[in-house]
Structure formats: C-alpha cells, structure tokens
Amino acid sequence: MPLDTRDLEQNVKSSLSIEDSMLAREPEDVTRALARIQQCIDKAEEQRRKVVATGALSSDQEATMINGLNIHARAEIAQILAPLHPADVAHILESLPQDDRMLVWDLVSDNKDGDVLVEVNEGVRETLIEAMDREELVDAMETLDTDEIADLVDDLPPDVVAEVQESLTTQERAQLRAAMSYPEESVGARMDFEVISIREEATLDTVLRYLRTLDEMPDHTDLVFVVNRSQVLKGALPVSSLLICDPDKNVRDVMTGDILTLNPLDDINEAAQAFERYDLVSAPVVDESGRLMGRLTVNEVVDVIREESEEDALAAVGLSDEQDLYGSVWEAARSRWIWLGLNLCTAFFASRVISAFEDTISQVVALATLLPIVAGIAGNTGNQTLTLLVRSLAMGQVTDATTIDLFKKELGVAVINGLMWGLIAGGFAWLLYADSDIGLKLGLVMFLAMMLNIIVGAFVGLVVPLILKRMGRDPAMGASVLLTFITDSGGFLIFLGLATLFFFY
C-alpha cells in the first residue's frame, strides 16, 4: 500500500516536536543539575566525617554506615544524571574536580559512555578513559557511529581499537579507515557516513516507500541525495519537496542539481563559513570523481565554530583548549611557562628602555606618572585592530589583494584616533602641570607620543597576525603578548625619547 505523504509528514512533525522539546530545555537546567550533584557529594562527605569523628562504632559498623551514605548519594546523583543529554553530562564532568568527577563518571549510564566521551574536551577525556577497563571501553565504542569512533581513536589504547575494528562490518571498517586517514582540520575527518541516496528515475512514491522501511532517518536529514549506479552525485531532493509534491512525479523532475558539494580534503573552517553563509543544514561530501562519500551536518559545523572560537580566545594568551580545568597542577604550570618566560623577557626589555632614560626621568619626574597612559591606550588600540584582523582571517575575508586596503583603512583610523586622543591627553597633561614651566612642553610631548604609539599599536595589530599566518601558525597564538610587548617598549621609547629631545636639546 503506497505511503500517504500525510503519514510521513506527521512522522516528521512528531520527531521535530520531540527534538524541539529537548531544545526547549532551559540552559540553566544543567547548571542546576551540577549544583545538586555537588550538594550531594558535599553532604555525603560531611556525614562521612561526622560518622568517623564519633568513634562510637566498630570499624565494620563504621564502614557499613559510610557505605550506606555513599549508596544514598550515588542513587540521588544517578537519578539526576539519567534524563540529561550526553552533552550536559560532559559539561558537568568538565566542571567537577577530578575526585568528584570520577564518582559521577561511575554513575553515568553505560549506554551514554561513548556519547559523553565524544562530547568532553581532550584533557578530561584522558582522565575518563584511564578510569575505564578494556571491556567498558569496547562496550562504549559499540554504541557509536564510525565517524564518532574515529574522533576517539587517538585517545584509545591500541588493543581496544583493534577489538573495536574486529566488531565492525567490512563497510564500517572501511569507513573508519577513511575517516582516520584525513587531516584533523579537514571535512573528511568530520563527515557523517550515514546518508540516504536514491536514483533519479524513481518516483516520489517509491522514495516514500523506501523511507518508510527505515528504522529511523539520520540526524539532520533535510536532503535525500540523488546518485547514479556508480554512486556519482547528480543532485539532491529536499525532504520538504518530497512531502508536498505529487507522489507520481519522478525524482528528476523535483530534485535540484544546484547544491554545494564539499571535498573530504577541504578545510573544515572554510566549510563552516559556507554553512553560515548559505544557511545549510547538511551538504554532500564527494571525491574527485564526484562519487558520494558522506555528508557534513550543521551539528558538526556548530562544534567547529565553537571550538575555533575557544581556541582563538585561549591561544591569544598562550593557553590550550585541550587542558583540563581541574587537571594536574604541575602540567598546567608547565604549559604556561613558555609565555610567562616570554613575558618576563619582554618586561625586562621594557625596563631597560626606561633605564636608558634615567637622567631624563630624574630631572622631569612628571614623565614617570604619564608613562602608563601612553602604553595603555596604544595597547587597547592595537588589541582592537588585532581582534578585528584575527576574526577576518578566520572568516576568510582577508586576501593578499585586500591586505593593502585593510592597512590603509586601519592606519587611517589610527591616525584619526591618535590625533583626537593625543590632543585630549596632551591637554590634560598641560592642565595638570600648568603651574610649572614644563607644562606646555609636557603637553606637546604627550600629544606626539600618544599619536605615534597609537599608530604603532594599530600597525603591530595588523602585522603580527599576518606574519603568524604566513608562518603556518594560528594568527591568534600569543598575538596579544607580542602586541603588549611592542606597544609597551615602543611607547616608553617614543615618550621618553621625545621628552629628552624637547627638554634637553
């Protein structure tokens, strides 16, 4: 019996209503769950200390009492975790100190283990995997799709990977090898192998019948891909068209051939920009011969955008997004040494710049009080330019052809701001020291130093990210550290150099 389009439409609406109800969960729910879990842990620990402190029980009775309290706390925590989405559980685990995290991890439902491991950051994932035995890891991997397993392979013990591969079908094994073969920042490493493909000569009624035989449709299925017998992509059939068009029509009459296709070696960040630009839900991934390999979906793109944003924010100050917030103190300290060492070197350099003008400062003490103003304003100007350029580079809006135009624009902005705020700062300096004979000269020095250092700050904010990119590094990596060094040292040199020139020559 042919499937009525109204039946399929009702099924789609039902699934959407379920998904909407999940999305409707208030963002603070996970925060409340985290607070309740922490309260359970703290309460159990407090009661444990009280039992131990009494000393009225035998060792066996004491152990029984303590275990009973733990059982009660564990049951309550398990009840809190049960309805939570794996991403929410991952957030809770990342937010707990390691001892508490291990307690909570032990209470996560077994069928969620794999999904939670996919969601947590790499630093936390390492601690969770270390706490699992081989059998638990294998069971967790069996609940995941091949593309998700590929995300975890680097963190898993080799014997677990081998056992997981043995449990896969031939097709799944090939998909896993393919996903593992692509670079980390490529589309291929993120693509989903679950796709629905049909032939263009089929009728919509036939497609509806086929979809009805599926247990469930792959997540974020907005397109059914049209291929020939060689699996070469010919176009796509929107699910919306499938629902509203005459079931007797052929697929070729309804499908669209004008769709964005991706190559597995394409940069994932560029693909994410395409999703944002064209408001895509999914896009097919094809090889060099046009054969359909998989698809990229919006949920992966959202993860990419979030990860890129976090990585840039942390990289700007020399931190890694893979760190565990409650990880090893020693490892955390070591990871920050290189940038602290660099900061120390730059601070010493800046101090040597100041020391070179000790005579000038000793004779015009007012210069020491104005030094931080010159450096601070220039640093803020440079950070504005730096942030704008890093974002533009990430969005692919800056090319070799447009770099000169960007330089002209930003340096023009810096000149205008330098003139305006230099006049204001110089005016204040003059007013502050108007009663002395150095007031006018000090105001003029302040004006020129402020204007020149703001221009220098903008120039450095443009140059540093571009140099880092040409070196193949993240444009945000330590850029603010380098900017601060140059604007501080440069500001001191400009201000004190001008002061020496105006007051002693």
Beta strands, then each sheet from edge to edge (+ up, - down):
strand 1: 197-198
strand 2: 223-227
strand 3: 233-238
strand 4: 282-286
strand 5: 292-297
sheet 1: 1+ 2+ 3-
sheet 2: 4+ 5-
end
